[in-house]
Amino acid sequence: MLLTIFLAIVVCAAVALMMFAGVAFIQDTKLFSSAPKEFREVLKPRDKELFYGAKAIGWMLMIFSVVMIIGALVISVWDSFRCEYSFWQFFLRFVMIFTLYKLFDMICIDYFLLLKFHFFQFYFPEIESVNHGRKYGFNIKSQLLKLLVVFPAISALVAWICTLI
């Protein structure tokens, strides 16, 4: 259980680092496909780097984030095999990791970073007008669908596959 929570924290930190790398350093609008549609419509492409080497630093951070996420998932599977988990134990481990990640995404990234601290708006001020007056996160239906349906289904599928092996 403690390892599961730790791995969920690692995934959350990696996602936050990935978002930071994309927004602050790389600044390529193609990377913002998960941003709200309203944001994507008003974003202006950034051709000039924030400073020399910013994109290189951003891509290194992005690669490191992906490695962190893959590593956390591999460790969770490996430890589950080592401890001879049943289907339900596999399922609970994955659903906890995905649920904690999605709650982090909804609360910390969408609510605090985007709405309260204006992190995204600092680097892309053109979205300020779209953000004005919002009191909750973005894509709430999509977020809840992932939290309540998609991630439990993926967790069940992964647990089923792992118990077959």
C-alpha positions in Angstrom: 0.0 0.0 0.0 2.8 2.4 0.9 4.6 1.6 -2.4 1.4 2.2 -4.3 1.0 5.7 -2.8 4.7 6.4 -3.4 4.4 5.4 -7.1 1.2 7.5 -7.5 3.2 10.5 -6.1 6.0 9.8 -8.6 3.5 9.7 -11.4 1.9 13.0 -10.2 5.4 14.6 -9.9 6.3 13.4 -13.4 3.1 14.8 -14.9 3.7 18.2 -13.2 7.3 18.2 -14.5 6.0 17.3 -18.0 3.5 20.2 -17.9 6.2 22.6 -16.6 8.6 21.5 -19.4 6.0 21.9 -22.1 4.6 25.2 -20.9 7.7 27.0 -19.6 10.5 25.7 -21.8 9.2 24.0 -25.0 6.2 26.3 -25.6 5.0 24.3 -28.7 1.2 24.6 -29.0 1.1 21.0 -30.4 1.9 19.7 -26.9 -1.2 21.3 -25.5 -3.7 18.8 -26.9 -5.1 18.1 -23.4 -5.6 21.8 -22.7 -9.2 23.1 -22.8 -10.5 23.8 -26.3 -11.0 27.4 -25.5 -7.3 27.8 -24.7 -6.1 26.0 -27.8 -8.2 28.3 -30.0 -6.6 31.5 -28.8 -3.0 30.3 -28.3 -0.4 32.0 -30.4 2.6 29.9 -31.6 5.9 30.8 -30.0 8.7 30.6 -32.6 11.4 32.2 -30.4 12.9 30.4 -27.4 12.4 31.9 -24.0 16.2 31.8 -23.8 19.0 30.0 -25.6 18.7 26.2 -24.9 15.2 26.4 -23.4 13.7 23.9 -25.8 16.6 21.5 -25.2 16.1 21.7 -21.5 12.4 21.3 -21.9 12.7 18.1 -24.1 15.2 16.6 -21.6 12.7 17.3 -18.8 9.9 15.8 -20.9 11.9 12.6 -21.6 12.8 12.4 -17.9 9.1 12.6 -17.0 8.1 9.9 -19.4 10.9 7.6 -18.0 9.6 8.4 -14.5 6.0 7.4 -15.4 7.1 4.2 -17.2 9.4 3.3 -14.4 6.6 3.8 -11.8 4.3 1.5 -13.8 7.0 -1.1 -14.3 7.8 -1.1 -10.6 4.2 -1.5 -9.7 3.8 -4.5 -12.0 7.1 -6.1 -10.9 6.3 -5.7 -7.2 2.8 -7.1 -7.8 4.3 -10.2 -9.5 6.8 -10.5 -6.7 4.1 -10.4 -4.1 1.9 -12.7 -6.1 -1.1 -10.4 -6.3 -4.5 -11.6 -7.2 -6.7 -9.9 -9.7 -8.3 -7.6 -7.1 -5.0 -6.6 -5.6 -3.6 -5.7 -9.1 -6.8 -3.8 -9.8 -6.7 -1.9 -6.5 -3.1 -0.9 -7.0 -3.7 0.4 -10.5 -7.0 2.1 -9.8 -5.4 3.8 -6.8 -2.4 5.1 -8.9 -4.7 6.4 -11.6 -7.3 7.9 -9.2 -4.6 9.7 -7.3 -3.1 11.0 -10.5 -6.5 12.2 -11.8 -7.4 13.9 -8.5 -4.0 15.6 -8.6 -4.6 16.7 -12.2 -8.1 18.1 -11.4 -7.2 19.8 -8.1 -3.6 20.9 -8.4 -3.1 21.4 -12.1 -6.5 22.5 -13.3 -7.7 24.3 -10.2 -4.6 25.7 -8.5 -2.1 26.2 -11.3 -4.5 27.3 -14.0 -7.2 29.1 -12.1 -5.6 30.4 -8.9 -1.9 30.9 -9.6 -2.3 31.7 -13.4 0.8 29.6 -14.2 -0.3 28.9 -17.8 -1.4 32.6 -18.3 2.1 33.8 -17.2 3.6 32.2 -20.3 0.6 32.6 -22.6 -1.2 35.8 -21.5 -3.6 35.6 -24.5 -5.7 33.0 -22.7 -6.5 35.4 -19.7 -9.8 36.5 -21.4 -10.9 32.8 -21.7 -10.0 32.1 -18.1 -11.8 35.1 -16.6 -14.6 34.3 -14.3 -14.1 30.5 -14.1 -14.5 29.1 -10.6 -13.9 25.4 -11.3 -11.6 23.3 -13.4 -11.7 22.6 -17.1 -13.2 19.7 -19.1 -15.0 18.6 -15.9 -17.2 16.0 -17.8 -14.1 14.5 -19.5 -12.2 14.5 -16.2 -15.0 12.7 -14.3 -15.5 10.2 -17.2 -11.8 9.3 -16.9 -11.9 9.2 -13.1 -15.0 7.1 -12.8 -15.1 5.0 -16.0 -12.0 5.0 -18.1 -9.3 4.5 -15.5 -11.2 1.7 -13.6 -11.7 0.0 -16.9 -8.0 0.3 -17.8 -7.1 -0.9 -14.3 -9.3 -4.0 -14.7 -7.8 -4.7 -18.1 -4.3 -4.4 -16.9 -5.1 -6.5 -13.8 -6.7 -9.2 -16.0 -3.6 -9.3 -18.3 -1.2 -9.4 -15.4 -3.1 -12.3 -13.8 -3.0 -14.3 -17.1 0.8 -14.0 -17.2 
